[in-house]
Amino acid sequence: MAQLLLVEDDRTLASAEKKLLERRGFSVTIAENGEKAYELLENGLQPDLILMDYHLGSGLDGVKTAELIQLQWDIPIVYLSADTDQEYLKKIEQSASYSFVLKSSSVDILEVSIKMALKLHEAQKKAAEKDRLYHQLYATMHQGVLYYDSEGRIIEANPAAVQILGFSRDQLIGIQQLPPNWKTIQLDGTIIQEEERPVSVTLRTGKTINNFIMGIYRTDQEQYRWLSIDTLLLDESFAPYKIVSTLDDITDRIHLEQELENLFNQMHNGFALHKIILDDQGKPVDYRFLKVNHAFERLTGLSAKDIVGKRVLEVLPNTESYWIETYGKVALTGETITFQNYSSELNRYYEVSAYRPAPKQFAVIISDITDRKLAEAALQGAYQEKATLLKELQHRVKNSFAMIESMVQLAADSYASEEINQALKEIQFRVNAVSQL
């Protein structure tokens, strides 16, 4: 049930209107003048809507009463009057009212006007709450926001933008985009000219810019702050705003990425990131180089500028199938594999650890083990040569012992003395025993 405050100086009319409205389901409190209405509100009355007569006798009139009430309370007001004088109507129009109803109108029209005013007030409350939340977010968000007019001048900046750019709000308001004397660079150190800056591009072409990375030199910090910038062209309903630009300070992320890149390039082991290429049946048939470090270039003799973005069979057409099959297994199953193998294209032996950093990708960490493999092969050759030599020596020694044994036997056969024969047989036994070792 809606609670109404009826401000009417005519007691008879007020009583009649109260009865009619109560029959329509409203709860009605009467105040005979503006002062009484104000007193009731101060004492805690909380009506959902006020029905305000314009003429309230010798005290405050309806418009003045409404103005005083709305300074302190957010209550919708519908004016009631039998007077259609243009001067009165103009005052009512200029006040913050929700409707005007002639006293001669039917109760049905009055009821509809009340319900429409209540709905409008509720909608305005919701809109005001959204606006409050938006401004709270705008003021407290970590992302910088700048609004530009059609000439490219900054006309609004939130606190985060002020902090990111290192200027006060008053210094920013009215300047032409970013001043031409500000040093702005790309990640590779290339100077970004004024006409290349995101706001200039959007203002000139109407195109939306997303994630434009730009370094702005902060003289107070004597370093570049790295920003990710988005710009959007606004339609005429946002006038005088023409472009909104958001700024994310990504300096810490850029510094971390640069440190990781330095570490990446200073690795002693080669590193390469690839994407596996499948045929229509899902079988690995090739792979593409996505990124390599300096060590990979040194260990393979392949230059990053010549291979990144290309397929291995473009770069090394005779690559053995086992490389593609092994890497395909890693990229498709996620299994981590460490193995050693020979590349005939590069004429080198490599020890490889391969893993999957993302679906259909594989990364490898490689080391050149060619010298070790050659040393192992040389050692194996020396071992085989030594084994052959020892076998030959053993054969010759056995032959020599067999010859000695035969000579002792001949000598024993030529003597008749039993004592000599016994001594020669002892010698023959010992020579035979030694030859068996």
Stockholm file with secondary structure:
# STOCKHOLM 1.0

chainA/1-437         MAQLLLVEDDRTLASAEKKLLERRGFSVTIAENGEKAYELLENGLQPDLILMDYHLGSGLDGVKTAELIQLQWDIPIVYLSADTDQEYLKKIEQSASYSFVLKSSSVDILEVSIKMALKLHEAQKKAAEKDRLYHQLYATMHQGVLYYDSEGRIIEANPAAVQILGFSRDQLIGIQQLPPNWKTIQLDGTIIQEEERPVSVTLRTGKTINNFIMGIYRTDQEQYRWLSIDTLLLDESFAPYKIVSTLDDITDRIHLEQELENLFNQMHNGFALHKIILDDQGKPVDYRFLKVNHAFERLTGLSAKDIVGKRVLEVLPNTESYWIETYGKVALTGETITFQNYSSELNRYYEVSAYRPAPKQFAVIISDITDRKLAEAALQGAYQEKATLLKELQHRVKNSFAMIESMVQLAADSYASEEINQALKEIQFRVNAVSQL
#=GR chainA/1-437 SS CCEEEEECSCHHHHHHHHHHHHHTTCEEEEESSHHHHHHHHHTTCCCSEEEEESCCTTSCCHHHHHHHHHHHCCCCEEEEESCCCHHHHHHHHHSCCSEEEETTSCHHHHHHHHHHHHHHHHHHHHHHHHHHHHHHHHHHCSSEEEEECTTSBEEEECHHHHHHHTSCHHHHTTCBSSCTTSCEECTTSCBCCGGGSHHHHHHHHCCCEEEEEEEEEETTTTEEEEEEEEEEECCGGGTTCCEEEEEEECHHHHHHHHHHHHHHHHCSSEEEEEEEEECTTSCEEEEEEEEECHHHHHHHCCCHHHHTTSBHHHHCTTCCHHHHHHHHHHHHHCCCEEEEEEETTTTEEEEEEEECSSTTEEEEEEEECHHHHHHHHHHHHHHHHHHHHHHHHHHHHHHHHHHHHHHHHHHHHTCCCHHHHHHHHHHHHHHHHHHTC
#=GC SS_cons         CCEEEEECSCHHHHHHHHHHHHHTTCEEEEESSHHHHHHHHHTTCCCSEEEEESCCTTSCCHHHHHHHHHHHCCCCEEEEESCCCHHHHHHHHHSCCSEEEETTSCHHHHHHHHHHHHHHHHHHHHHHHHHHHHHHHHHHCSSEEEEECTTSBEEEECHHHHHHHTSCHHHHTTCBSSCTTSCEECTTSCBCCGGGSHHHHHHHHCCCEEEEEEEEEETTTTEEEEEEEEEEECCGGGTTCCEEEEEEECHHHHHHHHHHHHHHHHCSSEEEEEEEEECTTSCEEEEEEEEECHHHHHHHCCCHHHHTTSBHHHHCTTCCHHHHHHHHHHHHHCCCEEEEEEETTTTEEEEEEEECSSTTEEEEEEEECHHHHHHHHHHHHHHHHHHHHHHHHHHHHHHHHHHHHHHHHHHHHTCCCHHHHHHHHHHHHHHHHHHTC
//
